[in-house]
Amino acid sequence: MGEREFDVVVIGAGPAGEVLAGRLAGRGHATAIVESRLIGGECSFYACMPSKSLLRPAELLGEAQRVPGVREAVTGALDAGAVLRRRDEVIHDLDDADQATWLTDRGVTVVRGHGRLEGERLVRAGEELLRARRAVVIATGSEPALPPIPGLADARPWTNREATTSKWVPPRLLVLGGGVVGVELAQAFASLGSAVTLVEGGPRVLAREEPFAGEAIDAALRDHDIEVLTGISAKRVQRPAAGGDVTLTLDDDRELVGDELLVAVGRRPSTGALGLQTIGLPAGEYLRVDDRMCVDGHPWLYAIGDVNGRALLTHMGKYQARVASIVIDGGDARATQDGPGSPRVIFTDPQVAAVGMTEAAAREAGLQVRTVSHPTAGTAGASFVGRATPGSSQLVVDAARDVIVGATFVGFEVAEWLQAATIAVVGEIPIARLWDCVPAFPTRSEVWLRLLEAYEAG
């Protein structure tokens, strides 16, 4: 079809890419976006939306109201088929037509196909060659990583993609990995009737969060009759027949047998087939960017979202998209809050919501650290919502400045608390000033008052 020119060409139409393309088109830039899979990306169709749907099956169906504070066993109580059908409605049966319309309505040209660089400012998409007058933006995200365990690849394991779009609930599910994806989906499938065994090579689940958070989720998994094995690794996988039993052999020679194996041990950047070598960059690695999202040594090339490795979170990719759109439009902006301390939520029951540094990270950074904690349900408001549910809330304070540098909440529906904590951390609001931010009585947000009182008491 020859060559077409645009101001900006975006490779990858996940959340970060589509936000950036929409913003630039809205500012009058001729913008094309290239996507070979689903517009809306991993989070909309394979990760965030479907996994969150499976984690709240009763509410998803509208068949039951969860009684706050009552940890009920739902195994067998719900029609798993109905849950999966409703999940498919939520993700539009993997149909991205509405997402494509959102882009075209904003003047973005959608090009279906695999995009790859063919030199400076040149993108090949099938038979089309797209030339970018101003910038090329890579927003191809990340993909599940498979560790080099003998027999694993041949066993055709599930990743988050297969698990969250599965048409059946396996009677026996093995989960390899105790990070966010592992614990969320282990609990989800247990709630739908699977007998789940989770294997984590490290000493605890959720190793990147505060130890008390990992301990709370470990206990919650066991409460769902999930077998949790920590401190042990897998050394071999066998699946003689496609679709048959899968056997996971551990380092101590124990054998676990399941109907499916979910691998949730991390992710890798989707940069292996982007033609990066045509501009002198290595394939298969994260793209290093500065705070303007510009790729080192290539002033016309930008990388946003998971592909740059700064923060593998959908909302941070959108944050980076805003920054890059301003810079490409000729303005000045910097992404300064998209590191390891980015706001993050683990949608288990109980939930974990955190922002900023953990206590260990703050000490490693050389800060003068003080921590204070309080039971999440230890407020008057918790008598009405979340009564008797487990969980603790903790602040990490730089005592030299009396400024909060990290916060973690574990408990019932604590995700909605995270924005206030993020404002306190990012804004570096002094503790003395936070006393003036009075929480209403009787609400669960009074946990902030309890935490400030604990800090004042020394």
C-alpha positions, 0 to 999 in steps of 0.5 A: 500500500506504500508509505503514509506520513503522520506526525506521530506513530504509536506501536501498541494500543494498550492503555498507555498507547491509546491514552497517548494517541488520544491526547495527541490527536486531540491536540491536532497531531496526525496520529496513527496507532498500530496494534496486532492483537487487542486494542485496550491491551493486556489489562482490559482483556487478559489481566486487570478486568477479567481477573478482578471479575473472577475475584468477586464472583458473587458481586459479579453475578449480582446474586449475593451481597458480601456481608462485611466482616464475614469470611464465608466459604463460597466454594460450590456455592456459585455457578462457576459457568455463570461466573465465566459467562458474566466475565466474558460480558465484562471483557466483551468476549475479547471484542475490541470494537468499542476501544477502536471506536474510542480512538477513531472518534478522536481522529486517531488512525488505527492500523491493524498489524504487527508494527516494527521499526525499519530505521529512524522514524519508520514503522512497518505494519504489514504492507504499509510503511508509516513515516513519523515526522515528529516521533515514534512511541513504543507502547507494546507492554510486557508478556508473561515470562516462563522460567527455564524449567525442564519440560515447562514449555512443552507442558503448555502451561497457563499464563495470566492470559489463559487463566483469565479467559479460561472457559472452564474451572480445573478441578486441580490447579497448580500455581507457580509463583506467589506474587500478585498474579499468583495469589490473586488467581489462586484465590479466584479459582479456589472460590470457583471450586478448584483445589489449588496448590501454590508454590513460591520459591522465596520464603513468603508470598508477596515478597516485594511488600511489607512482611505483614502484608504477605503474612495476611495473604498467606493466611487468607489463602489457607483459609480458602483451603489453598495449599501454600508451599514456600521456600521450595522451587520446581525442578521439572514439569511433565505432561505426556498428553496434551490436555492431560494431567500435569506433574510438577516435581519440586526440589525435594522430589515431591510430585504435585499433580494438577489439571492445569498449571498456571505460571506467574513468576514475572514478566518480560518486555515485548521488544523481541520483534520490534526491529530495534536492531535497525536503530542500534538497540538490543532486542528483547530488553527493556527500553531505557528512558529519561524522565521525559520518556525519551529513549536514550540516544534517540530524541525522536523515540519514546517508550511508555508503559511496561516496555520501559520497566520503570513501573509495570502497572497500568495506571503508571503507564497512563501517567507516562502517556500524559508526560510523553504527550506533553513533551511530544507536543512541545511542552515540558513535563517529567515523570518523577513518581513511577518507580518501585514505590508507585501506588499498587493494589492487590485485589485479594480478600483482604486487599493490600494497598500500598504506596511509596517505600517499604520499611526495608527499602527506606532503611536501605536508602539510609533514612531515619525510619519510624513505623507506626501501625494500627488494626485496619478494623480498629475504628468506629467506622469499621463497626459498620463496614469490614467489622472483624476482618483481619488486617493492619495499616502501617506508615513508614516515616522519615523521622528526620523530616517528619514526612511519610515515605510509605504506607501499606493498608491490609483489610476489607476494601482498602484500595479506595484509601490509597489516593489519600496516602499517595497524596501524602507521600508524593506531596511530602506533607509534614505530619504536623500538617496532616493533623489538620486533615481531619477524618470524618466520624464515624468513618473507616478513614479515622485509621489515619487519626489512630496512626498519627496518634501512634506516631505522636505517642512515640 
